[in-house]
Amino acid sequence: MSTTAETATALHGTARPATDEERGAVRTVLARHGTPLPEDSVSVVFAYPGHGVGERHPRLSGCTSQMLLLSTAAGELTRLGITVAAASTEPPEKHAHLGTLARSVARFDERDAARVPHTDLDEGRHLERWTMVLGGERDGLLVTGITDSVAHTRAVIDLLTADRLRAWARAAGADPAAAGAGVRATYANGADSVGIVAFEAGLPLVAKVGPRAVIDAETAFVREVNGTLGAQGDPPLFPVLHGVHLEGAQATSLMEQVEPLTLDHVVFEDKARFRLAQDAVPALEPHLGLLRSLHTSTRRPRRPTVADYLYRERFHAVVEHEGFLGTFRSFFPGWDRTALLGADVVLPGGLRTPGYTALARELDVRAPALLPGSGCLVHGDVHLKNMLRRADGSPVFVDPRTVWDGRDRPDAGFGDPAYDFATLLHSALPMSGLLQAVEEGTGEALLPALPPAPEHGPLDLSGLTTPFTVDPALARLEERFLAALGPDDGAPLLRARLYVGAANALAGWLKYERALATPRIWLAVYAYVVWYLDRARKEDV
């Protein structure tokens, strides 16, 4: 690590260790604000006097430009697992123009400000401009007397990024000195990750940051699966794991870097990603074959403990989940949730299905005949976005799921192979297309007119422009799944499991307001949940 003098020069200010009182004041105020700083990982707090103060006192100027950079700092550092916060003595209404960023600004009152670098003026007490780092190798670093707020903020981002990449390189057994090139690429987060970034440290690495409990479970499962396949001469299902960096309740897995192009860019014939290409099954074959090797080599004659939850109970649990309730209130203010879930659904082409509530209750009756009698190790989320290729073209999967909705179980990772194929089915139709519409902002075209709230009649979703038919390419994919699962349980039962599993995977999305973005996309997902459940009920099991 550089000397204090070198750090001060690089950060455009005066660097010194923060006192215990200064540290305590910062942690206390952030906790009171509702954004407590984690004890065992890195945080950085940017303090500024207040907007408009610099017009009256030039030496305190630079607040606006620094706050504009705070958004950059939050974006670049948060994905590295570094908490970013701000502090000021100004009242909240003074920075309301910052939008969502304003919520990250904790207010120091005069008593709080007296415990950290501040200045007293005739008009009152203001924080000086300073930055404090808490946790990590620079724990307690305090920079005051900042001469250029913009250059300083950028330098802090670069400094903490370099620190983080060196720490990750050491955890991966790579060369910390070779990690100076910075982040090479960033990837979209999964449901359980804070950030996923690529960097070089003598070898190409990908770092995935998330809650320690999640990373611990995932890395243990990755080691088990890759070890099992390696012992029988098969290539690893997941990227090779090089190490894990632990920080209190947070952890980072360091893994082999693979080609970033996911298979949802490969297997569709239309840009909208609703129609599979005619050669979709051959394109998927390497991945399906590797998955089949895992399933067959780890099969055991016992029912997975998660089976009843996935094929029955989860349909009741999802609609009571806090995420579902909050998303529904946000998207459909004034709508009655019970009425919507109970209403029959009218789909394109005149198809009318029972409502969600009736279909879920029917599963309560059908589940005993539906559940598998055996299981194996499974990926748990074979979404096209979780399927990639190595540089040599060989198949690789990322982001396994071993538990659902936080429900722990004794045989985590042991499941029904049909559920792996069901999650791939839900990705083939409709989830890849719906996520593409979210990304492109074209969700309105999928349902040009929102239906009225169902009160005494059906929920009319006949205006959806997405396909609710099984074309030949999708039919071939379903037949490929059935062939992989084998004849033991009979085709109707396996089809029913595929369709219920696809509906289950889709129902899970109904909890995620940010991922679905609009009420139209939410209604489209809901329509496919009931469509797949209706397909399942028509199979004679």
Buried (B, 14 or more C-beta within 10 A) or exposed (E): EEEEEEBBBBBBBBBBEBEEEBBEBBBBBBEBBEBBBBEEBBBBBBBBBBBEBBEEEEEBBBBBEBBEBBBEBBEBBBBBBBBBBBBBBBEEEBBEEBEEBBBBBBBBEEEBBEBBBBBEEEEEBBBBBBBBBBBBEBBBBBBBBBEBBBBBBBBBBBBBBBBBBBBBBBBBEBBBEBBEEEBEEBBEBBBBBBBBBBBBBBBBBBBBBBBBBBBBBBBBBBEEBBEBBEEEEBBBBBBEBBBBBBBEEBBBBBBBBBEEEBBBEBBBEEEBBBBBBEBBBEEBEBBBEBBBBBBEBBBEEEBBBBBBBBBBBBBEBBBEBEBBEEBBEEBBEEBEBEBBBBBBBBBBEEBEBBBBBBBBBBBEEBBEEBBBEBBBBBBBBBBBBBBBBBEEEEBBBBBBBBBBEEEEBEBBBBBBBBBBBBBBBBBBBBBBBBBBBBEEEEBEEBBEEBBEEBEEEBBBBBBBEBBBEEEEBBEBBBEBBBEBBEEEBEBEBBBBBBBBBBBBBBBBBBBBBEBBBBBBBBBBBBBBBBBBBBBBBEBEB
